[in-house]
Amino acid sequence: RSVPEAAMAAERPRSLFELSAAAVSRSMGALERDVWALPGHLLRGLLPLLTIFRLERAEAAARRAGLSTEPIWRKLWDDVMKTRPPNSENITCWRKKFLETFFSNVLHGVLDISSDWRLNDQHFSPLLHSSPHVSQLTLCNMLQGAVELAAQHNHKVLENLAGSLQILKFQHLLSSDQSIRRSLVLLLHRLIHHGSVSQVSMYSWPVPDTVLLVLILSMSAGFWRSGNALTYRGTPCGLCREEDKAQSQESVQERAERGCYTEREGSNCENQRFPEEADACLNSVLSSPRSPPLRNQACEETGGEGPCDHTSIQGESPRCGSGQLSCHPILQNTRRRLKPAVGRKRRCLRRNRGPYADPEDLYDFVFTVAREDNSGLLDKTSTTEGENAENWTSSSPGSPCSGHAGCKKRGGPAGIFSLKAAHRFRSVSTLELFSIPLTGETCRTLSNLLSSWVSLENLVLSYNGLDANISCILSGLRALSCHPDCRLRVLRVSDVFSHMPCLELVCCILSTFPQLHTLSVSFDLKNQLEGNRPEGNPSCSEAEIPESCLEQLEIRFPREPLHTTFLLPVLKASKSLQQLSLDSATLPRSEELGLLLEALKECSPNLKKLSFHDVNLAEHQKEVLLLLQDPVLQEITFSFCRLFESSTAEFLSELINTVKRNSSLKSLKLPGNRLGNQRLVALADIFSEDSSSSLCQLDVSSNCIKPDGLLEFTKKLEGHIRQRGGQIQFTHLRLFQNWLDQDAETAQEALQRLKAVCSVVNDSWDSSQAFADYISVM
C-alpha cells in the first residue's frame, strides 16, 4: 500500500476519487503534463496528495485553475516543522516560507526527509529544488553549511542561491581551519561579488576568530585578491575570467584612444607589465594610512561641504609625491570598474597574473597584523611606497583614526588592514554585527573598510564593546561621508557601557555624518570611569552640527539626565526630523519636559511620531496633555511612564477629552501604565458619538487588565459604534501581557466580540509571573 493511500485510510474509508488520485500521485513522472490540464475541481483533490516537489511545480497550473496552494503549504509547515514561526501573521507566502526553512534544515542536517513521504522524491534533489526560494540563509558553528554548498556536486545549488539569496547570516561561529575558509571564500565570492546578497549579519560570537571575522568583513565590503587567487580545485573563477577577457579588450581600446603608448605612460598604464608596482599603487589608494579615501585635513576644514581632494572608489588618484610611483593612469583605467553596485552584477577589476597567484598566500591580505607586529608592517609599507615619504602614523591627519587616544595607545598605523593585490568587487548594502567583541585592531580594519564602502546603506553595531574605539569607527565614517556616491543612511549603535554621554555621541555622529536619515544610539549603563575621554578629542557637543538630513532619532539613555540644552543643537540641525524616541532618561528638573516641548515645537515642525519609554512622567500631567493636543503629531507613545501612578480621575477625564478633540492623532500607545479595568473602560469614551478623534490604533499592553474589564470595555465600545451608525476608524488593539488567563471563558467572549470590531493582537501570557508592584490596581 502506498504512503498516500495509507495516510487516507488512517483517516476514513476511501472514495473512488481518492483511490484514483492516490494512483495518479504515484505516477506523476509520466502523467504530470496531463494532470496540470485537469479541471479545477479535480486538481483541488489531487494537490494535497503530491510531494512538496510536485506541489511546487503545480503552482502555475493551480493558479490557472483559480486555486491557491497556500492552505496546503501551511498544513505542511504545521505537520513537518511543528513550530509557530515568529510574526506568522505577517507571512504572505507559506510556500516560500516552507521551502526556505526546508532548505536550511536539510543543509544543516536537522531534518530527515525520510520522516515524511511528502518530503521524499527520488526524482528531485532537496537542496537544488528548494534553493530558488531561499532569500535568507544562516550559517553557523563550524560553517558546515558553507562547506556543503561549496562542494562540486552542489554547483547548481550555489548558482541558484546567487540569484535568489538576499540576506546572509552568521551565528555562533567557531574557529575554522584553512580548508573551511577556502570554501567560505568561494561561497562569499559567488554570493556577494557575483550574486545578489545585499545584507550580511553576524550574531553571538563571544571570542571571534580574527582572521575569519576580517575575511567576512572584507569580502562583504567587496575586497579580495586577484582572479588567479580565486581558485577552486585549481580552476580560476569562471565569471572573473570571462569579465577579464572583455575588460582586456576594452582597456586596449581605451589606451589607444588616449594615445597612451609613450614609454613613460606605457610603463604606468600596463599593470601587467609591472605587477608589483601596480599592486603597490592600488594598495596605497585603497588602504594606505597616508593616502585617501581617508578624509584629509582640507576636507575637515571645509566641514565636508566642498569637494574633497581625496581618492574615491571610482578610481580618482591621490596626489603622488616626488619619488613615488605615478599611479594616475592606472587608476583611470579602473574608474568605471571600481564602482560597486548593490543588486546587480558588475565587472570586476582586471586580475593581476603576477607573482600573487600562489594559492598559499590566499589569506595573506586578510589581516597582516595577525602575523606581523605593527612596526614591521609600518616599515614595509614605508619601503614599498617610497623612501622619501613622510613617516605617517595613526595620528596623521589623513588617517581614519587620527587624533584619538583610543586608537593611538595601541600603536601602529591606522591602515593595518593590508589590501596588497586586492581588487574591488560588488559589495553589500547592509552590515549588522550583534554581540561580537571588536578589538582596537579589528576596529581600525573596519574603519578602513568603511572609509570607501559607498554602497553601504545600513550599519548596525550592537554590543561590540567599542568603548573608546567608537572614535575609530567615526573616523572611517567621516572619510566615507566625503564620497559623493556615499549611500549610508541608517546607523544604529548600542552597547552595555557608554564611553561618553549619549547626547554628546549623537552630536559627534551628526557632525561626522550629516547625511544620515536614521540614527539610533542605545546604552545600558553609564561608564563609571569619569573623565575617561580620548586625549586630543574635544567635546563633540561644542562642535557646530551642520544641517542634517535626519528623519528618525532614537536615544536610549543609561539613566542619564535629559538636558534639553544639549539636545537643542541636534533639533536645530534636523529640520526634517519626523520621529523621536527617548528611552530611560531622567528629568533633572520639573520644567525640563516643558522646555523639551517648546524646543520640539520651534525646531521640529515636521515631527510625526514621539515616543517616551521608561521615563517617569507621573508628575508631568500638564505636559502630557499638551502633547496630546499637538495638531501635527500622528503617533504618541508613553511606554512604562507611570502616567497613572499618582493621577486623579480628573486627569483621566482630561486625557480622554483631549484625545477626542484631536483629529490628527492616529495611534496612542500606553503600555505599562497601570490602567487596570476601570481606566480601560473609561478609554472607550474616546470613540463616543461626540468625538472627532481619528484614532486607529490603541496599545494597552501590560496594564493589569482582567477578562471582566476587557468584556465591559468591549460592550461599551460596541454601544458607541451603534450610536455612530457603524462608522468608526478604530482598527487595531494590542493586549499583550495582560491578566486574561484568570477567566478563560470571559476572555474568549471578549476577544471574539472585539475581533468583529477591530484587529486584536494578544498572547497567552502567564499572569502569575506579574510583578508584585501591580497588586495595587487589582
Disulfide bonds with the S-S distance in Angstrom:
Cys299-Cys482 2.34
Cys401-Cys472 2.35
Cys508-Cys540 1.63
